[in-house]
Amino acid sequence: MFRALSLAAAAVFLMGAAEPDWRPLDPENTLVIATTKGRVIVELRPEFAPRGVERIKLLAREGVYDGLQFHRVIEGFVAQTGNPNNRDGGTSKHPDLPPEFSFRIAPELAALVVERSDAREGFVGATPFQAVSAAEQALRPDDPRLRGWGAYCPGVVGLGRQADPGTANSEIFFMRAPARRLDHEYTVVGRVVSGLEAIRAVAVGEPPKVPDLMLKVRVVADLPAADRPGLEVANVRGPAFRKRVEEIKRLKGPAFSICDVDIPVRLR
């Protein structure tokens, strides 16, 4: 089964004990994507990939993403889009980005949900991650930051690239199912918090015969107040979410994975 949480991990959870069970989305780091299959809302995570998140917001504000096709959609895997020429290899006018496959963040930003001898797993906001073990972390007492990387669970959003790790540019992909083999290989920029059913409904193909489209992509902060999504997301540091995770862990037993946990949302 699972080892008890380390003192550091327990401290992270205890700090969240008095926190509310729901939280608002940050308008500056939330995207609203109108697609031909419905609305998709993505919470971006600059803690994971500051340059990648800034690029996505820049392209959204420039209108680059509007009208682009989901040009590569694989059942049980991903839905790719974001290339201005609607096929793999297209780029924006901006330079390619360096890889942001891992991060170091203050421990209090994270909510650890399980610890194993070789790794820990948890969330920053709605986005799942895996981190080095407590034992490995302790080998660097001069740097208390949590060393981790995004976990490619359903709904996670990543930056596409070519063979060179430093070629991410404008392409984004949405996970239709878990594929942890992508961890450490592609930059994670956030996660779908509402509308994953739309991502799973887009036409399949490489390319699809009749591709679905991202009609409009907007940063919520740029929308009039009346047009902003009235959603709250489960606070992963709150008691209700922690209880939910423990129930899933009991059901799954040793097979438990961070990808077994979804993030509830509700209308405000």
C-alpha positions in Angstrom: 0.0 0.0 0.0 1.1 3.6 0.4 3.6 5.0 2.8 2.5 7.7 5.2 3.1 11.2 4.1 6.5 12.7 5.1 6.5 15.5 7.6 7.0 18.0 4.8 4.1 16.6 2.8 1.9 16.5 5.9 2.8 20.1 6.6 1.6 21.0 3.1 -1.7 19.3 3.8 -2.1 20.8 7.3 -1.7 24.3 6.0 -4.6 23.7 3.7 -6.9 22.3 6.4 -8.5 25.7 7.1 -8.7 26.7 3.5 -12.1 26.8 1.6 -13.2 23.9 -0.5 -13.6 26.0 -3.6 -11.5 28.7 -5.3 -12.0 31.1 -8.2 -10.0 30.9 -11.4 -7.3 33.5 -12.0 -8.6 35.5 -15.0 -5.0 36.3 -16.2 -4.2 32.6 -16.4 -7.4 31.1 -17.7 -8.3 30.5 -21.4 -11.8 30.2 -22.8 -11.7 28.2 -26.1 -14.8 28.1 -28.2 -14.7 25.0 -30.4 -17.0 23.4 -32.9 -17.8 20.8 -30.2 -18.4 23.2 -27.3 -16.6 25.5 -24.8 -13.3 24.4 -23.2 -11.8 26.2 -20.2 -8.1 25.8 -19.5 -6.3 26.8 -16.3 -2.8 27.7 -17.2 0.1 27.0 -14.8 3.0 29.6 -15.1 4.6 27.9 -12.1 5.3 24.9 -14.4 6.2 26.8 -17.6 6.4 30.6 -17.4 7.6 31.0 -21.0 5.2 28.5 -22.5 2.2 30.1 -20.7 3.2 33.6 -21.8 3.5 32.4 -25.4 0.0 30.8 -25.4 -1.5 34.0 -24.0 0.4 36.1 -26.5 -0.9 34.0 -29.4 -4.4 34.1 -28.1 -4.3 37.9 -27.8 -2.9 38.1 -31.3 -5.8 36.0 -32.6 -3.4 33.4 -34.0 -5.4 30.5 -32.6 -8.8 31.6 -33.9 -10.1 29.3 -36.6 -7.3 26.7 -36.4 -8.0 23.0 -36.9 -7.5 20.1 -34.6 -5.2 18.7 -37.3 -4.0 15.5 -35.5 -6.4 13.7 -33.2 -5.7 10.2 -32.0 -8.3 8.2 -30.1 -7.2 7.4 -26.6 -4.3 9.8 -26.8 -4.3 13.5 -27.9 -6.0 16.3 -29.8 -3.4 18.6 -31.4 -4.0 22.1 -32.7 -2.3 25.5 -32.8 -0.3 25.4 -36.0 -1.0 28.3 -38.2 -0.7 26.1 -41.3 -3.0 23.5 -39.8 -0.4 20.7 -39.9 2.6 19.5 -38.0 5.6 21.7 -38.2 3.9 25.0 -38.6 5.0 27.9 -36.3 4.1 31.4 -35.4 6.2 34.5 -36.2 7.8 34.2 -32.7 11.0 32.3 -32.0 11.0 28.8 -30.7 10.9 28.2 -26.9 13.4 26.4 -24.7 12.1 23.2 -23.0 10.4 23.6 -19.7 10.0 19.9 -18.9 10.6 20.3 -15.1 10.2 23.0 -12.4 11.2 24.0 -9.0 8.6 25.7 -6.8 8.0 26.6 -3.2 6.5 23.6 -1.4 3.5 25.6 -0.1 2.3 26.1 -3.7 1.7 22.3 -4.0 -0.7 19.8 -2.5 1.0 16.4 -2.3 -1.5 13.5 -2.2 0.7 10.4 -2.1 4.3 9.6 -1.4 6.2 6.5 -2.6 9.8 5.5 -2.0 10.8 6.7 -5.5 8.5 9.7 -6.1 5.7 11.9 -4.8 2.5 13.0 -6.7 0.2 15.9 -6.2 -1.4 19.1 -7.7 -0.6 22.7 -8.3 -4.1 24.1 -8.8 -5.9 21.7 -11.1 -2.7 20.4 -12.8 -1.1 17.1 -11.7 2.6 16.7 -11.2 5.1 14.1 -10.1 8.1 15.1 -8.0 11.4 13.6 -6.7 11.1 11.5 -3.5 11.5 13.1 -0.1 14.8 11.2 0.3 16.2 12.6 -3.0 14.9 16.1 -2.1 16.7 15.9 1.3 20.0 15.5 -0.6 19.8 19.2 -1.4 19.1 20.9 1.9 20.3 24.2 0.5 17.4 24.3 -1.9 14.0 23.6 -0.3 12.0 24.0 -3.5 10.0 21.1 -4.7 11.6 19.6 -7.9 8.9 18.1 -10.1 7.4 17.9 -13.6 3.9 17.9 -15.1 2.0 14.6 -15.3 0.3 13.8 -18.6 -3.2 12.9 -17.2 -6.5 13.4 -19.0 -7.2 17.1 -19.8 -3.5 18.2 -19.3 -2.4 20.6 -22.0 1.1 20.5 -23.4 3.3 22.3 -26.0 3.9 20.4 -29.2 7.4 20.3 -30.7 9.6 18.7 -33.3 12.4 16.2 -32.6 14.6 18.9 -31.1 13.4 19.6 -27.5 13.8 23.3 -28.1 11.3 23.7 -30.9 8.0 24.3 -29.1 6.4 27.3 -30.7 2.6 27.6 -31.1 1.3 24.0 -31.2 -0.7 22.8 -28.2 -2.2 19.4 -27.5 -4.9 18.2 -25.1 -4.7 14.8 -23.5 -7.8 12.7 -24.2 -6.5 10.0 -22.0 -3.4 9.5 -19.7 0.0 9.0 -21.3 2.6 9.3 -18.6 5.4 8.4 -21.2 5.2 12.0 -22.2 6.3 13.2 -18.8 9.7 15.0 -18.9 9.5 15.1 -22.7 7.0 17.9 -23.4 6.2 21.1 -21.6 3.1 21.1 -19.5 1.2 24.4 -19.5 -2.0 23.7 -17.7 -5.2 21.6 -17.7 -8.7 21.6 -18.9 -11.0 22.3 -16.0 -14.2 22.3 -18.0 -15.1 21.0 -21.4 -13.0 17.8 -21.6 -16.0 16.2 -23.2 -15.6 18.6 -26.1 -12.0 17.6 -26.5 -12.9 14.0 -26.6 -15.6 14.6 -29.1 -13.5 16.3 -31.8 -13.1 14.4 -35.1 -10.4 11.7 -35.1 -7.7 11.5 -37.8 -4.2 12.6 -39.0 -5.7 14.8 -40.3 -9.4 14.2 -39.8 -11.6 14.2 -42.9 -13.6 17.1 -41.5 -11.5 18.7 -38.8 -13.1 20.4 -35.8 -11.9 23.9 -35.1 -10.9 26.3 -32.3 -13.2 29.1 -33.2 -11.9 31.6 -30.7 -9.3 31.5 -27.9 -9.4 34.3 -25.3 -7.7 35.1 -22.0 -10.5 35.5 -19.5 -8.9 38.8 -18.2 -9.6 40.3 -21.6 -13.3 39.5 -21.6 -16.0 41.8 -20.3 -17.2 40.7 -16.8 -20.5 39.5 -18.2 -18.8 37.1 -20.6 -16.4 35.5 -18.1 -17.1 31.9 -17.0 -18.8 31.8 -13.6 -16.9 28.7 -12.4 -15.2 27.8 -9.2 -12.7 24.9 -9.0 -12.1 22.5 -6.2 -9.3 23.7 -3.9 -6.8 20.8 -3.8 -5.6 22.1 -0.5 -9.1 22.1 1.1 -10.5 19.3 3.3 -13.2 18.1 0.9 -10.7 17.4 -1.9 -8.3 15.6 0.5 -11.2 13.4 1.6 -12.1 12.7 -2.0 -8.5 11.7 -2.8 -8.4 9.3 0.2 -11.6 7.6 -1.0 -10.1 7.1 -4.5 -6.9 5.7 -3.0 -8.8 3.2 -0.9 -10.7 2.1 -4.0 -7.7 1.8 -6.2 -5.2 0.4 -3.7 -1.7 0.0 -4.9 -2.7 0.8 -8.5 -3.6 4.4 -7.5 -2.3 7.1 -9.9 -2.6 10.8 -9.8 -4.4 10.4 -13.1 -7.3 8.7 -11.2 -8.2 12.1 -9.7 -10.3 14.6 -11.5 -10.9 18.2 -10.3 -14.6 19.1 -9.6 -15.9 22.4 -10.8 -19.2 24.2 -9.9 -21.1 27.3 -11.0 -20.7 30.3 -8.6 
